[in-house]
């Protein structure tokens, strides 16, 4: 309730002032239509959006984003 449909599960304000979102999915999970719209919106505004299916993928993303 009160959350915009499609917003990523994990949200970050990165050290260099960009917003980053990670959507957590199960092995074969796919983005919903509202998640696809949100992803497109984020990327069109210069933000970062990734999908992760394991904690290892989350760690790799955060390293690439220079958070870890």
CHARMM-style PDB file with segment names, atoms N, HN, CA, C and O in Angstrom:
ATOM      1  N   UNK     1       0.828  -1.179   0.000  1.00  0.00      PROA
ATOM      2  CA  UNK     1       0.000   0.000   0.000  1.00  0.00      PROA
ATOM      3  C   UNK     1       0.875   1.247   0.000  1.00  0.00      PROA
ATOM      4  O   UNK     1       1.838   1.343   0.761  1.00  0.00      PROA
ATOM      5  N   UNK     2       0.536   2.186  -0.848  1.00  0.00      PROA
ATOM      6  HN  UNK     2      -0.246   2.109  -1.466  1.00  0.00      PROA
ATOM      7  CA  UNK     2       1.255   3.442  -0.895  1.00  0.00      PROA
ATOM      8  C   UNK     2       2.548   3.413  -1.692  1.00  0.00      PROA
ATOM      9  O   UNK     2       3.259   4.416  -1.753  1.00  0.00      PROA
ATOM     10  N   UNK     3       2.860   2.280  -2.300  1.00  0.00      PROA
ATOM     11  HN  UNK     3       2.282   1.466  -2.250  1.00  0.00      PROA
ATOM     12  CA  UNK     3       4.085   2.170  -3.082  1.00  0.00      PROA
ATOM     13  C   UNK     3       3.717   2.144  -4.561  1.00  0.00      PROA
ATOM     14  O   UNK     3       2.738   1.515  -4.960  1.00  0.00      PROA
ATOM     15  N   UNK     4       4.502   2.824  -5.350  1.00  0.00      PROA
ATOM     16  HN  UNK     4       5.298   3.336  -5.026  1.00  0.00      PROA
ATOM     17  CA  UNK     4       4.277   2.833  -6.793  1.00  0.00      PROA
ATOM     18  C   UNK     4       4.446   1.410  -7.331  1.00  0.00      PROA
ATOM     19  O   UNK     4       5.447   0.760  -7.031  1.00  0.00      PROA
ATOM     20  N   UNK     5       3.495   0.917  -8.112  1.00  0.00      PROA
ATOM     21  HN  UNK     5       2.681   1.445  -8.355  1.00  0.00      PROA
ATOM     22  CA  UNK     5       3.628  -0.429  -8.681  1.00  0.00      PROA
ATOM     23  C   UNK     5       4.903  -0.559  -9.513  1.00  0.00      PROA
ATOM     24  O   UNK     5       5.242   0.327 -10.297  1.00  0.00      PROA
ATOM     25  N   UNK     6       5.601  -1.679  -9.328  1.00  0.00      PROA
ATOM     26  HN  UNK     6       5.326  -2.400  -8.692  1.00  0.00      PROA
ATOM     27  CA  UNK     6       6.776  -1.953 -10.137  1.00  0.00      PROA
ATOM     28  C   UNK     6       8.095  -1.526  -9.542  1.00  0.00      PROA
ATOM     29  O   UNK     6       9.145  -1.858 -10.094  1.00  0.00      PROA
ATOM     30  N   UNK     7       8.084  -0.791  -8.418  1.00  0.00      PROA
ATOM     31  HN  UNK     7       7.232  -0.522  -7.970  1.00  0.00      PROA
ATOM     32  CA  UNK     7       9.333  -0.323  -7.813  1.00  0.00      PROA
ATOM     33  C   UNK     7      10.181  -1.528  -7.408  1.00  0.00      PROA
ATOM     34  O   UNK     7       9.658  -2.517  -6.895  1.00  0.00      PROA
ATOM     35  N   UNK     8      11.492  -1.439  -7.642  1.00  0.00      PROA
ATOM     36  HN  UNK     8      11.916  -0.635  -8.059  1.00  0.00      PROA
ATOM     37  CA  UNK     8      12.408  -2.525  -7.309  1.00  0.00      PROA
ATOM     38  C   UNK     8      12.375  -2.873  -5.828  1.00  0.00      PROA
ATOM     39  O   UNK     8      12.020  -2.039  -4.994  1.00  0.00      PROA
ATOM     40  N   UNK     9      12.746  -4.109  -5.504  1.00  0.00      PROA
ATOM     41  HN  UNK     9      13.035  -4.786  -6.181  1.00  0.00      PROA
ATOM     42  CA  UNK     9      12.736  -4.566  -4.123  1.00  0.00      PROA
ATOM     43  C   UNK     9      13.780  -3.864  -3.266  1.00  0.00      PROA
ATOM     44  O   UNK     9      13.529  -3.577  -2.095  1.00  0.00      PROA
ATOM     45  N   UNK    10      14.934  -3.588  -3.831  1.00  0.00      PROA
ATOM     46  HN  UNK    10      15.137  -3.821  -4.782  1.00  0.00      PROA
ATOM     47  CA  UNK    10      16.003  -2.901  -3.112  1.00  0.00      PROA
ATOM     48  C   UNK    10      16.280  -1.574  -3.806  1.00  0.00      PROA
ATOM     49  O   UNK    10      16.458  -1.527  -5.023  1.00  0.00      PROA
ATOM     50  N   UNK    11      16.316  -0.497  -3.027  1.00  0.00      PROA
ATOM     51  HN  UNK    11      16.171  -0.535  -2.039  1.00  0.00      PROA
ATOM     52  CA  UNK    11      16.495   0.841  -3.586  1.00  0.00      PROA
ATOM     53  C   UNK    11      17.696   1.510  -2.913  1.00  0.00      PROA
ATOM     54  O   UNK    11      17.854   1.446  -1.694  1.00  0.00      PROA
ATOM     55  N   UNK    12      18.534   2.147  -3.722  1.00  0.00      PROA
ATOM     56  HN  UNK    12      18.406   2.199  -4.712  1.00  0.00      PROA
ATOM     57  CA  UNK    12      19.760   2.762  -3.220  1.00  0.00      PROA
ATOM     58  C   UNK    12      19.929   4.156  -3.813  1.00  0.00      PROA
ATOM     59  O   UNK    12      19.565   4.406  -4.962  1.00  0.00      PROA
ATOM     60  N   UNK    13      20.488   5.056  -3.010  1.00  0.00      PROA
ATOM     61  HN  UNK    13      20.784   4.853  -2.077  1.00  0.00      PROA
ATOM     62  CA  UNK    13      21.044   6.295  -3.539  1.00  0.00      PROA
ATOM     63  C   UNK    13      22.546   6.057  -3.514  1.00  0.00      PROA
ATOM     64  O   UNK    13      23.160   5.969  -2.451  1.00  0.00      PROA
ATOM     65  N   UNK    14      23.117   5.957  -4.683  1.00  0.00      PROA
ATOM     66  HN  UNK    14      22.618   6.028  -5.547  1.00  0.00      PROA
ATOM     67  CA  UNK    14      24.519   5.565  -4.816  1.00  0.00      PROA
ATOM     68  C   UNK    14      25.443   6.724  -4.481  1.00  0.00      PROA
ATOM     69  O   UNK    14      25.034   7.882  -4.565  1.00  0.00      PROA
ATOM     70  N   UNK    15      26.687   6.431  -4.100  1.00  0.00      PROA
ATOM     71  HN  UNK    15      27.019   5.490  -4.032  1.00  0.00      PROA
ATOM     72  CA  UNK    15      27.626   7.474  -3.651  1.00  0.00      PROA
ATOM     73  C   UNK    15      27.806   8.618  -4.638  1.00  0.00      PROA
ATOM     74  O   UNK    15      28.148   9.730  -4.236  1.00  0.00      PROA
ATOM     75  N   UNK    16      27.584   8.365  -5.908  1.00  0.00      PROA
ATOM     76  HN  UNK    16      27.306   7.462  -6.234  1.00  0.00      PROA
ATOM     77  CA  UNK    16      27.783   9.400  -6.926  1.00  0.00      PROA
ATOM     78  C   UNK    16      26.466  10.052  -7.345  1.00  0.00      PROA
ATOM     79  O   UNK    16      26.387  10.662  -8.411  1.00  0.00      PROA
ATOM     80  N   UNK    17      25.416   9.922  -6.493  1.00  0.00      PROA
ATOM     81  HN  UNK    17      25.481   9.426  -5.627  1.00  0.00      PROA
ATOM     82  CA  UNK    17      24.183  10.672  -6.670  1.00  0.00      PROA
ATOM     83  C   UNK    17      23.164  10.095  -7.627  1.00  0.00      PROA
ATOM     84  O   UNK    17      22.247  10.802  -8.044  1.00  0.00      PROA
ATOM     85  N   UNK    18      23.296   8.833  -7.986  1.00  0.00      PROA
ATOM     86  HN  UNK    18      24.041   8.258  -7.647  1.00  0.00      PROA
ATOM     87  CA  UNK    18      22.352   8.178  -8.892  1.00  0.00      PROA
ATOM     88  C   UNK    18      21.526   7.176  -8.087  1.00  0.00      PROA
ATOM     89  O   UNK    18      22.037   6.544  -7.163  1.00  0.00      PROA
ATOM     90  N   UNK    19      20.259   7.036  -8.441  1.00  0.00      PROA
ATOM     91  HN  UNK    19      19.844   7.549  -9.192  1.00  0.00      PROA
ATOM     92  CA  UNK    19      19.412   6.021  -7.812  1.00  0.00      PROA
ATOM     93  C   UNK    19      19.641   4.675  -8.495  1.00  0.00      PROA
ATOM     94  O   UNK    19      19.803   4.605  -9.713  1.00  0.00      PROA
ATOM     95  N   UNK    20      19.653   3.615  -7.700  1.00  0.00      PROA
ATOM     96  HN  UNK    20      19.521   3.672  -6.710  1.00  0.00      PROA
ATOM     97  CA  UNK    20      19.788   2.263  -8.228  1.00  0.00      PROA
ATOM     98  C   UNK    20      18.734   1.360  -7.616  1.00  0.00      PROA
ATOM     99  O   UNK    20      18.433   1.455  -6.426  1.00  0.00      PROA
ATOM    100  N   UNK    21      18.179   0.489  -8.433  1.00  0.00      PROA
ATOM    101  HN  UNK    21      18.423   0.411  -9.400  1.00  0.00      PROA
ATOM    102  CA  UNK    21      17.126  -0.429  -7.989  1.00  0.00      PROA
ATOM    103  C   UNK    21      17.489  -1.848  -8.385  1.00  0.00      PROA
ATOM    104  O   UNK    21      17.948  -2.093  -9.501  1.00  0.00      PROA
ATOM    105  N   UNK    22      17.278  -2.785  -7.462  1.00  0.00      PROA
ATOM    106  HN  UNK    22      16.905  -2.585  -6.556  1.00  0.00      PROA
ATOM    107  CA  UNK    22      17.484  -4.194  -7.754  1.00  0.00      PROA
ATOM    108  C   UNK    22      16.160  -4.919  -7.520  1.00  0.00      PROA
ATOM    109  O   UNK    22      15.566  -4.827  -6.445  1.00  0.00      PROA
ATOM    110  N   UNK    23      15.719  -5.629  -8.528  1.00  0.00      PROA
ATOM    111  HN  UNK    23      16.202  -5.705  -9.400  1.00  0.00      PROA
ATOM    112  CA  UNK    23      14.517  -6.460  -8.428  1.00  0.00      PROA
ATOM    113  C   UNK    23      14.956  -7.892  -8.153  1.00  0.00      PROA
ATOM    114  O   UNK    23      15.731  -8.464  -8.920  1.00  0.00      PROA
ATOM    115  N   UNK    24      14.469  -8.463  -7.075  1.00  0.00      PROA
ATOM    116  HN  UNK    24      13.840  -7.998  -6.453  1.00  0.00      PROA
ATOM    117  CA  UNK    24      14.804  -9.841  -6.711  1.00  0.00      PROA
ATOM    118  C   UNK    24      13.810 -10.796  -7.353  1.00  0.00      PROA
ATOM    119  O   UNK    24      12.598 -10.638  -7.210  1.00  0.00      PROA
ATOM    120  N   UNK    25      14.331 -11.779  -8.053  1.00  0.00      PROA
ATOM    121  HN  UNK    25      15.316 -11.907  -8.168  1.00  0.00      PROA
ATOM    122  CA  UNK    25      13.482 -12.742  -8.754  1.00  0.00      PROA
ATOM    123  C   UNK    25      13.913 -14.157  -8.422  1.00  0.00      PROA
ATOM    124  O   UNK    25      15.074 -14.417  -8.106  1.00  0.00      PROA
ATOM    125  N   UNK    26      12.948 -15.068  -8.502  1.00  0.00      PROA
ATOM    126  HN  UNK    26      12.005 -14.857  -8.759  1.00  0.00      PROA
ATOM    127  CA  UNK    26      13.267 -16.492  -8.366  1.00  0.00      PROA
ATOM    128  C   UNK    26      13.939 -16.954  -9.655  1.00  0.00      PROA
ATOM    129  O   UNK    26      14.056 -16.178 -10.604  1.00  0.00      PROA
ATOM    130  N   UNK    27      14.374 -18.186  -9.698  1.00  0.00      PROA
ATOM    131  HN  UNK    27      14.279 -18.816  -8.928  1.00  0.00      PROA
ATOM    132  CA  UNK    27      15.125 -18.713 -10.839  1.00  0.00      PROA
ATOM    133  C   UNK    27      14.536 -18.396 -12.198  1.00  0.00      PROA
ATOM    134  O   UNK    27      15.262 -17.974 -13.098  1.00  0.00      PROA
ATOM    135  N   UNK    28      13.239 -18.588 -12.369  1.00  0.00      PROA
ATOM    136  HN  UNK    28      12.648 -18.930 -11.638  1.00  0.00      PROA
ATOM    137  CA  UNK    28      12.620 -18.350 -13.671  1.00  0.00      PROA
ATOM    138  C   UNK    28      11.673 -17.150 -13.664  1.00  0.00      PROA
ATOM    139  O   UNK    28      10.947 -16.919 -14.632  1.00  0.00      PROA
ATOM    140  N   UNK    29      11.685 -16.392 -12.575  1.00  0.00      PROA
ATOM    141  HN  UNK    29      12.275 -16.579 -11.790  1.00  0.00      PROA
ATOM    142  CA  UNK    29      10.798 -15.241 -12.464  1.00  0.00      PROA
ATOM    143  C   UNK    29      11.064 -14.207 -13.547  1.00  0.00      PROA
ATOM    144  O   UNK    29      12.203 -14.006 -13.969  1.00  0.00      PROA
ATOM    145  N   UNK    30      10.008 -13.562 -13.985  1.00  0.00      PROA
ATOM    146  HN  UNK    30       9.083 -13.725 -13.643  1.00  0.00      PROA
ATOM    147  CA  UNK    30      10.113 -12.530 -15.024  1.00  0.00      PROA
ATOM    148  C   UNK    30       9.517 -11.236 -14.504  1.00  0.00      PROA
ATOM    149  O   UNK    30       8.681 -11.242 -13.600  1.00  0.00      PROA
ATOM    150  N   UNK    31       9.954 -10.123 -15.084  1.00  0.00      PROA
ATOM    151  HN  UNK    31      10.633 -10.117 -15.818  1.00  0.00      PROA
ATOM    152  CA  UNK    31       9.395  -8.831 -14.711  1.00  0.00      PROA
ATOM    153  C   UNK    31       7.926  -8.747 -15.111  1.00  0.00      PROA
ATOM    154  O   UNK    31       7.533  -9.199 -16.186  1.00  0.00      PROA
ATOM    155  N   UNK    32       7.123  -8.159 -14.226  1.00  0.00      PROA
ATOM    156  HN  UNK    32       7.442  -7.792 -13.353  1.00  0.00      PROA
ATOM    157  CA  UNK    32       5.729  -7.873 -14.562  1.00  0.00      PROA
ATOM    158  C   UNK    32       5.696  -6.659 -15.482  1.00  0.00      PROA
ATOM    159  O   UNK    32       6.707  -5.978 -15.656  1.00  0.00      PROA
ATOM    160  N   UNK    33       4.550  -6.396 -16.060  1.00  0.00      PROA
ATOM    161  HN  UNK    33       3.729  -6.949 -15.918  1.00  0.00      PROA
ATOM    162  CA  UNK    33       4.423  -5.219 -16.934  1.00  0.00      PROA
ATOM    163  C   UNK    33       4.752  -3.933 -16.168  1.00  0.00      PROA
ATOM    164  O   UNK    33       5.440  -3.058 -16.693  1.00  0.00      PROA
ATOM    165  N   UNK    34       4.259  -3.816 -14.922  1.00  0.00      PROA
ATOM    166  HN  UNK    34       3.700  -4.527 -14.496  1.00  0.00      PROA
ATOM    167  CA  UNK    34       4.536  -2.591 -14.159  1.00  0.00      PROA
ATOM    168  C   UNK    34       6.024  -2.486 -13.810  1.00  0.00      PROA
ATOM    169  O   UNK    34       6.559  -1.380 -13.739  1.00  0.00      PROA
ATOM    170  N   UNK    35       6.695  -3.613 -13.592  1.00  0.00      PROA
ATOM    171  HN  UNK    35       6.261  -4.511 -13.649  1.00  0.00      PROA
ATOM    172  CA  UNK    35       8.134  -3.588 -13.335  1.00  0.00      PROA
ATOM    173  C   UNK    35       8.904  -3.166 -14.585  1.00  0.00      PROA
ATOM    174  O   UNK    35       9.894  -2.442 -14.487  1.00  0.00      PROA
ATOM    175  N   UNK    36       8.458  -3.611 -15.752  1.00  0.00      PROA
ATOM    176  HN  UNK    36       7.653  -4.200 -15.831  1.00  0.00      PROA
ATOM    177  CA  UNK    36       9.103  -3.206 -17.002  1.00  0.00      PROA
ATOM    178  C   UNK    36       8.968  -1.702 -17.223  1.00  0.00      PROA
ATOM    179  O   UNK    36       9.918  -1.046 -17.648  1.00  0.00      PROA
ATOM    180  N   UNK    37       7.786  -1.159 -16.935  1.00  0.00      PROA
ATOM    181  HN  UNK    37       7.013  -1.693 -16.590  1.00  0.00      PROA
ATOM    182  CA  UNK    37       7.561   0.286 -17.088  1.00  0.00      PROA
ATOM    183  C   UNK    37       8.459   1.043 -16.123  1.00  0.00      PROA
ATOM    184  O   UNK    37       9.091   2.028 -16.503  1.00  0.00      PROA
ATOM    185  N   UNK    38       8.519   0.585 -14.866  1.00  0.00      PROA
ATOM    186  HN  UNK    38       8.006  -0.215 -14.557  1.00  0.00      PROA
ATOM    187  CA  UNK    38       9.371   1.253 -13.884  1.00  0.00      PROA
ATOM    188  C   UNK    38      10.837   1.201 -14.307  1.00  0.00      PROA
ATOM    189  O   UNK    38      11.542   2.206 -14.221  1.00  0.00      PROA
ATOM    190  N   UNK    39      11.295   0.050 -14.757  1.00  0.00      PROA
ATOM    191  HN  UNK    39      10.723  -0.767 -14.827  1.00  0.00      PROA
ATOM    192  CA  UNK    39      12.682  -0.111 -15.236  1.00  0.00      PROA
ATOM    193  C   UNK    39      12.975   0.887 -16.355  1.00  0.00      PROA
ATOM    194  O   UNK    39      13.999   1.570 -16.329  1.00  0.00      PROA
ATOM    195  N   UNK    40      12.082   0.968 -17.329  1.00  0.00      PROA
ATOM    196  HN  UNK    40      11.251   0.413 -17.350  1.00  0.00      PROA
ATOM    197  CA  UNK    40      12.270   1.906 -18.445  1.00  0.00      PROA
ATOM    198  C   UNK    40      12.315   3.350 -17.951  1.00  0.00      PROA
ATOM    199  O   UNK    40      13.132   4.145 -18.415  1.00  0.00      PROA
ATOM    200  N   UNK    41      11.430   3.688 -17.004  1.00  0.00      PROA
ATOM    201  HN  UNK    41      10.766   3.043 -16.626  1.00  0.00      PROA
ATOM    202  CA  UNK    41      11.407   5.044 -16.449  1.00  0.00      PROA
ATOM    203  C   UNK    41      12.731   5.362 -15.757  1.00  0.00      PROA
ATOM    204  O   UNK    41      13.317   6.422 -15.977  1.00  0.00      PROA
ATOM    205  N   UNK    42      13.196   4.429 -14.913  1.00  0.00      PROA
ATOM    206  HN  UNK    42      12.720   3.569 -14.734  1.00  0.00      PROA
ATOM    207  CA  UNK    42      14.454   4.635 -14.181  1.00  0.00      PROA
ATOM    208  C   UNK    42      15.606   4.855 -15.159  1.00  0.00      PROA
ATOM    209  O   UNK    42      16.372   5.809 -15.022  1.00  0.00      PROA
ATOM    210  N   UNK    43      15.723   3.975 -16.135  1.00  0.00      PROA
ATOM    211  HN  UNK    43      15.101   3.199 -16.247  1.00  0.00      PROA
ATOM    212  CA  UNK    43      16.836   4.063 -17.073  1.00  0.00      PROA
ATOM    213  C   UNK    43      16.755   5.307 -17.948  1.00  0.00      PROA
ATOM    214  O   UNK    43      17.786   5.877 -18.306  1.00  0.00      PROA
ATOM    215  N   UNK    44      15.549   5.735 -18.297  1.00  0.00      PROA
ATOM    216  HN  UNK    44      14.712   5.272 -18.007  1.00  0.00      PROA
ATOM    217  CA  UNK    44      15.417   6.936 -19.127  1.00  0.00      PROA
ATOM    218  C   UNK    44      15.832   8.201 -18.372  1.00  0.00      PROA
ATOM    219  O   UNK    44      16.178   9.215 -18.978  1.00  0.00      PROA
ATOM    220  N   UNK    45      15.793   8.122 -17.030  1.00  0.00      PROA
ATOM    221  HN  UNK    45      15.513   7.298 -16.538  1.00  0.00      PROA
ATOM    222  CA  UNK    45      16.203   9.257 -16.202  1.00  0.00      PROA
ATOM    223  C   UNK    45      17.652   9.146 -15.728  1.00  0.00      PROA
ATOM    224  O   UNK    45      18.112   9.959 -14.927  1.00  0.00      PROA
ATOM    225  N   UNK    46      18.373   8.130 -16.230  1.00  0.00      PROA
ATOM    226  HN  UNK    46      17.999   7.470 -16.882  1.00  0.00      PROA
ATOM    227  CA  UNK    46      19.781   7.976 -15.888  1.00  0.00      PROA
ATOM    228  C   UNK    46      20.047   7.126 -14.657  1.00  0.00      PROA
ATOM    229  O   UNK    46      21.184   7.049 -14.192  1.00  0.00      PROA
ATOM    230  N   UNK    47      19.011   6.488 -14.126  1.00  0.00      PROA
ATOM    231  HN  UNK    47      18.087   6.551 -14.505  1.00  0.00      PROA
ATOM    232  CA  UNK    47      19.190   5.607 -12.974  1.00  0.00      PROA
ATOM    233  C   UNK    47      19.609   4.213 -13.409  1.00  0.00      PROA
ATOM    234  O   UNK    47      19.660   3.900 -14.599  1.00  0.00      PROA
ATOM    235  N   UNK    48      19.908   3.380 -12.413  1.00  0.00      PROA
ATOM    236  HN  UNK    48      19.867   3.634 -11.446  1.00  0.00      PROA
ATOM    237  CA  UNK    48      20.341   2.016 -12.669  1.00  0.00      PROA
ATOM    238  C   UNK    48      19.283   1.038 -12.184  1.00  0.00      PROA
ATOM    239  O   UNK    48      18.651   1.264 -11.152  1.00  0.00      PROA
ATOM    240  N   UNK    49      19.090  -0.047 -12.925  1.00  0.00      PROA
ATOM    241  HN  UNK    49      19.603  -0.230 -13.763  1.00  0.00      PROA
ATOM    242  CA  UNK    49      18.094  -1.059 -12.583  1.00  0.00      PROA
ATOM    243  C   UNK    49      18.635  -2.411 -13.005  1.00  0.00      PROA
ATOM    244  O   UNK    49      19.050  -2.591 -14.150  1.00  0.00      PROA
ATOM    245  N   UNK    50      18.631  -3.360 -12.083  1.00  0.00      PROA
ATOM    246  HN  UNK    50      18.294  -3.214 -11.153  1.00  0.00      PROA
ATOM    247  CA  UNK    50      19.110  -4.705 -12.373  1.00  0.00      PROA
ATOM    248  C   UNK    50      18.176  -5.733 -11.740  1.00  0.00      PROA
ATOM    249  O   UNK    50      17.472  -5.446 -10.772  1.00  0.00      PROA
ATOM    250  N   UNK    51      18.188  -6.927 -12.305  1.00  0.00      PROA
ATOM    251  HN  UNK    51      18.761  -7.160 -13.092  1.00  0.00      PROA
ATOM    252  CA  UNK    51      17.502  -8.070 -11.714  1.00  0.00      PROA
ATOM    253  C   UNK    51      18.547  -8.986 -11.097  1.00  0.00      PROA
ATOM    254  O   UNK    51      19.638  -9.148 -11.642  1.00  0.00      PROA
ATOM    255  N   UNK    52      18.213  -9.583  -9.963  1.00  0.00      PROA
ATOM    256  HN  UNK    52      17.326  -9.452  -9.519  1.00  0.00      PROA
ATOM    257  CA  UNK    52      19.121 -10.529  -9.321  1.00  0.00      PROA
ATOM    258  C   UNK    52      18.334 -11.757  -8.884  1.00  0.00      PROA
ATOM    259  O   UNK    52      17.192 -11.661  -8.434  1.00  0.00      PROA
ATOM    260  N   UNK    53      18.976 -12.914  -9.030  1.00  0.00      PROA
ATOM    261  HN  UNK    53      19.903 -12.992  -9.396  1.00  0.00      PROA
ATOM    262  CA  UNK    53      18.339 -14.174  -8.664  1.00  0.00      PROA
ATOM    263  C   UNK    53      19.045 -14.886  -7.512  1.00  0.00      PROA
ATOM    264  O   UNK    53      18.659 -15.992  -7.132  1.00  0.00      PROA
ATOM    265  N   UNK    54      20.076 -14.256  -6.959  1.00  0.00      PROA
ATOM    266  HN  UNK    54      20.390 -13.359  -7.268  1.00  0.00      PROA
ATOM    267  CA  UNK    54      20.794 -14.834  -5.820  1.00  0.00      PROA
ATOM    268  C   UNK    54      21.513 -13.720  -5.067  1.00  0.00      PROA
ATOM    269  O   UNK    54      21.687 -12.615  -5.582  1.00  0.00      PROA
ATOM    270  N   UNK    55      21.921 -14.025  -3.854  1.00  0.00      PROA
ATOM    271  HN  UNK    55      21.779 -14.922  -3.435  1.00  0.00      PROA
ATOM    272  CA  UNK    55      22.680 -13.044  -3.082  1.00  0.00      PROA
ATOM    273  C   UNK    55      24.016 -12.754  -3.760  1.00  0.00      PROA
ATOM    274  O   UNK    55      24.529 -11.639  -3.669  1.00  0.00      PROA
ATOM    275  N   UNK    56      24.573 -13.742  -4.432  1.00  0.00      PROA
ATOM    276  HN  UNK    56      24.155 -14.647  -4.506  1.00  0.00      PROA
ATOM    277  CA  UNK    56      25.828 -13.519  -5.154  1.00  0.00      PROA
ATOM    278  C   UNK    56      25.628 -12.505  -6.281  1.00  0.00      PROA
ATOM    279  O   UNK    56      26.487 -11.651  -6.499  1.00  0.00      PROA
ATOM    280  N   UNK    57      24.518 -12.586  -6.989  1.00  0.00      PROA
ATOM    281  HN  UNK    57      23.820 -13.279  -6.812  1.00  0.00      PROA
ATOM    282  CA  UNK    57      24.239 -11.600  -8.045  1.00  0.00      PROA
ATOM    283  C   UNK    57      24.058 -10.210  -7.446  1.00  0.00      PROA
ATOM    284  O   UNK    57      24.521  -9.224  -8.019  1.00  0.00      PROA
ATOM    285  N   UNK    58      23.386 -10.123  -6.294  1.00  0.00      PROA
ATOM    286  HN  UNK    58      23.010 -10.924  -5.829  1.00  0.00      PROA
ATOM    287  CA  UNK    58      23.226  -8.828  -5.625  1.00  0.00      PROA
ATOM    288  C   UNK    58      24.599  -8.255  -5.288  1.00  0.00      PROA
ATOM    289  O   UNK    58      24.853  -7.075  -5.525  1.00  0.00      PROA
ATOM    290  N   UNK    59      25.483  -9.082  -4.738  1.00  0.00      PROA
ATOM    291  HN  UNK    59      25.277 -10.041  -4.545  1.00  0.00      PROA
ATOM    292  CA  UNK    59      26.832  -8.628  -4.401  1.00  0.00      PROA
ATOM    293  C   UNK    59      27.583  -8.143  -5.636  1.00  0.00      PROA
ATOM    294  O   UNK    59      28.260  -7.116  -5.582  1.00  0.00      PROA
ATOM    295  N   UNK    60      27.472  -8.869  -6.750  1.00  0.00      PROA
ATOM    296  HN  UNK    60      26.922  -9.703  -6.793  1.00  0.00      PROA
ATOM    297  CA  UNK    60      28.151  -8.460  -7.987  1.00  0.00      PROA
ATOM    298  C   UNK    60      27.635  -7.117  -8.483  1.00  0.00      PROA
ATOM    299  O   UNK    60      28.412  -6.270  -8.922  1.00  0.00      PROA
ATOM    300  N   UNK    61      26.327  -6.928  -8.412  1.00  0.00      PROA
ATOM    301  HN  UNK    61      25.696  -7.616  -8.055  1.00  0.00      PROA
ATOM    302  CA  UNK    61      25.724  -5.659  -8.848  1.00  0.00      PROA
ATOM    303  C   UNK    61      26.236  -4.522  -7.966  1.00  0.00      PROA
ATOM    304  O   UNK    61      26.648  -3.479  -8.473  1.00  0.00      PROA
ATOM    305  N   UNK    62      26.211  -4.724  -6.639  1.00  0.00      PROA
ATOM    306  HN  UNK    62      25.877  -5.572  -6.228  1.00  0.00      PROA
ATOM    307  CA  UNK    62      26.644  -3.673  -5.726  1.00  0.00      PROA
ATOM    308  C   UNK    62      28.132  -3.363  -5.895  1.00  0.00      PROA
ATOM    309  O   UNK    62      28.542  -2.214  -5.733  1.00  0.00      PROA
ATOM    310  N   UNK    63      28.936  -4.359  -6.214  1.00  0.00      PROA
ATOM    311  HN  UNK    63      28.603  -5.293  -6.345  1.00  0.00      PROA
ATOM    312  CA  UNK    63      30.351  -4.103  -6.503  1.00  0.00      PROA
ATOM    313  C   UNK    63      30.485  -3.268  -7.778  1.00  0.00      PROA
ATOM    314  O   UNK    63      31.270  -2.322  -7.829  1.00  0.00      PROA
ATOM    315  N   UNK    64      29.713  -3.627  -8.805  1.00  0.00      PROA
ATOM    316  HN  UNK    64      29.075  -4.396  -8.764  1.00  0.00      PROA
ATOM    317  CA  UNK    64      29.760  -2.874 -10.067  1.00  0.00      PROA
ATOM    318  C   UNK    64      29.286  -1.426  -9.861  1.00  0.00      PROA
ATOM    319  O   UNK    64      29.766  -0.508 -10.525  1.00  0.00      PROA
ATOM    320  N   UNK    65      28.357  -1.241  -8.952  1.00  0.00      PROA
ATOM    321  HN  UNK    65      27.967  -1.987  -8.412  1.00  0.00      PROA
ATOM    322  CA  UNK    65      27.851   0.097  -8.638  1.00  0.00      PROA
ATOM    323  C   UNK    65      28.758   0.828  -7.653  1.00  0.00      PROA
ATOM    324  O   UNK    65      28.464   1.960  -7.268  1.00  0.00      PROA
ATOM    325  N   UNK    66      29.847   0.202  -7.244  1.00  0.00      PROA
ATOM    326  HN  UNK    66      30.086  -0.717  -7.556  1.00  0.00      PROA
ATOM    327  CA  UNK    66      30.824   0.773  -6.316  1.00  0.00      PROA
ATOM    328  C   UNK    66      30.241   1.039  -4.931  1.00  0.00      PROA
ATOM    329  O   UNK    66      30.610   2.007  -4.266  1.00  0.00      PROA
ATOM    330  N   UNK    67      29.320   0.161  -4.503  1.00  0.00      PROA
ATOM    331  HN  UNK    67      29.020  -0.626  -5.043  1.00  0.00      PROA
ATOM    332  CA  UNK    67      28.743   0.255  -3.170  1.00  0.00      PROA
ATOM    333  C   UNK    67      29.526  -0.635  -2.199  1.00  0.00      PROA
ATOM    334  O   UNK    67      29.703  -0.284  -1.032  1.00  0.00      PROA
ATOM    335  N   UNK    68      29.990  -1.779  -2.684  1.00  0.00      PROA
ATOM    336  HN  UNK    68      29.846  -2.064  -3.632  1.00  0.00      PROA
ATOM    337  CA  UNK    68      30.797  -2.704  -1.867  1.00  0.00      PROA
ATOM    338  C   UNK    68      32.248  -2.616  -2.290  1.00  0.00      PROA
ATOM    339  OT1 UNK    68      33.097  -3.311  -1.732  1.00  0.00      PROA
TER     340      UNK     68
END
